[in-house]
Amino acid sequence: MRTDSVGRRTDAQLVSASQEDFALLFDRHAVAIHRYVARRLGTTEADDLVGQTFLIAFERRHSYHESSAGALPWLYGIATNLIHRRRRDEIRQYRAYSRSDPGGSFDGADMLSAEVAARVDAQSASRALAGVLAGLRQADRDILLLFAWEDLSYPEIADALDIPIGTVRSRLHRARRALRTALGPDFQENPDE
């Protein structure tokens, strides 16, 4: 792994630096971008899209706003745009998972086990959630997943998707409402949000 010999430089400094220094940005953020893309499209797709994300970022580094808090929201935006190109596969994946078999049948002794019951409940909730995610508008799904999976703030999501913060709030509200409607009492939100 490359080290930053001049001390810890900001993302903005790395974006505008040489190709070798830009590689430090990859070292710094590739894991987060990979995790996000893998959750959306699967690990195999993530391996390809992470490389594409950083290649596009390098090619478009002149478009990076140096006033941004960091490059991660910018990179999430690039990755999200790449995901949009593959959105049909993503929606098919969610729909297929929502229709999947819960994993076979259990005998009576297994059904008494709290662990097995918890797994079945979790599997059922996961399928229901996948079905709801497949039914969301792409823009709403993007915001919900950046918020829930990547723990981005409203301003970071707005920066990543290049939309106003009010749009982030309204789309996230719409996505949460859809989850509440579809999942009913199974859907629990963090009351602190």
N, C-alpha and C positions, 0 to 999 in steps of 0.2 A: 504494500500500500504506500502511496506517495505521501510524504509529509510536507507540511507547510513550514518551510524553513524560515520564513519571515514573520513568524507568529501567526496567530489565527486571523486570517483575512476574512473580510465580509464576503457574502455571496456576490454582491455587486462587483467587488474587485476581481473575483474569480471569473465572473461572466465576461468581463471586458479584458481579461488577461490572455496570455498565449494558450495554444492548444494544450500544452502540457499542464499548465495551471488550471485550465478549465476541467481537466480530468479530476482535480481535487473536488470539484463540485459534484462529479459523479460519485466519488468516494463518500461524500458527505450525505447525498440524498437518494442514491439508487435503491437502497433497501426500502425506504418509505414508498417510493414510486412503484417498486416491484410488488410490495404488499397490496397497494391499492389496485393495481391492474390485475393481480392474481385473484383478488376477491371478486372483481368484476367479470373476468373472462377466463380464469384458470391459469395455472402455473406455466403451461407450455406457451400460451399466448403472451403471458407477462414477460417471459424471457425475451421474446422478439420486440414487444412494445417498449420495454425499458430502453433497449438500445436505440430504437427509433426515436423515442422521446428525447434522449440526450443528443442524438445526431441533429434533430430538428432544432433543439435549443442552441446547439453550437452554430448551426447555419443561420439562425435568427437572433443571435445574441445582441445584435444592434437594436432589436425591438424591446429589449428588457428595460423596464423602468427602474433606474437606479434609486429612485425614491422609495421603492418597495421595501417592506420589512425584511424580506429574504426571497430567495429564488424558489423555495419550495412551492408556494402557491402558483407561480408562473409555470413550474414543471408539471404540477397537477393539471393545470389548464391545457398544456400541450398533450399530456397523457389522456385527458378526457376527450379531447378532439380526436385523437387516434381511436379511442374506444368507440366514439360515435360512428366511425367508419365500419366498425364491426358490430354495431348494435343489433342487427338482426340475429346474429348468432347468440348474443347475450340474452335477448328476449326469448329465443327458442330454448336456451339452457334453463332459464327461470321457469318457463312453462313446463318443460319436461320434468324438472325436479318437483314442481308442484303436483304433478300427476303420478309421481313415482310410488312404487309399492313400499309400504313402511318396513319391509325387510323380513317378511315371512311371518309365520305364526309361532306362538309360544305355548308351551304346555302350562297346566294349572300351577305347578310349582314355580315356574318362572314368573308368572303373573303376580305372585305374592311378593316378589322381590321389589323393594323400593327402588333399587338401582335400575332394574329393567323398566319399571313403570316410568321413572324419570327420563330414561333414554327414549322411550316411545313418545312421551309428551314432547320432549325436545325435538324429536324427528318430525312429529306432526306440526309443531309450531314452525319449524324451519320450512317445511313444504308450504304451509299457509303463507309465510312471509315471502317466500320465493314467488308464489302466485301473485301476491299484491305488488311486489317489485316489478314483475313482468307487465302488470297492468298500468303502472304509473307512466305518465308522460316522461320522455327522455330527460327533459330539463329538470323536472321535479326529482327524478331518480338520481341524477347527477348530484344535485344539492344535498339530498338526504344522505347519500353514501359518503360524500366528502365530510359532512357534518358528523355522521354516526361512526363511520369506520376510521376516518383519518383525523377526527377530532379538530377539524379546522373551525376557526371562528367565523362569524358572519363576514367581517371585513376580508379575511383570507379567502373565503369562498368567492366573494365578489371580485376580488383581485384575480383569482384563478380562472374564473369563467368570464371575466371582463363584462360584468353586469353590475347595475346599481345595487347597493345593499338592501334597499327596499324590495327589490325583486327577489333577492335571496330570502328575505323574511317571508314574503307572500308565498313563494314556491315551497319553502320548508313547511309552512303552515298547512298548505294544501296537501302535501305528502303525508304529514302527520295525521291529518284528518282522514285521509284515505286508509291509513293503517288502522286508526281507531275504528272506523266503520267496518272494515273487513275482518279485523282480528278481535273486535269486541273486548271483553274483559281480559283476554290473554295479552293485550297490548298494554305495556307499562312504559310510561315516559318518566324521565327524570324530572321531578317537580322543580328542581333548581334551574332548569334551562329556560 
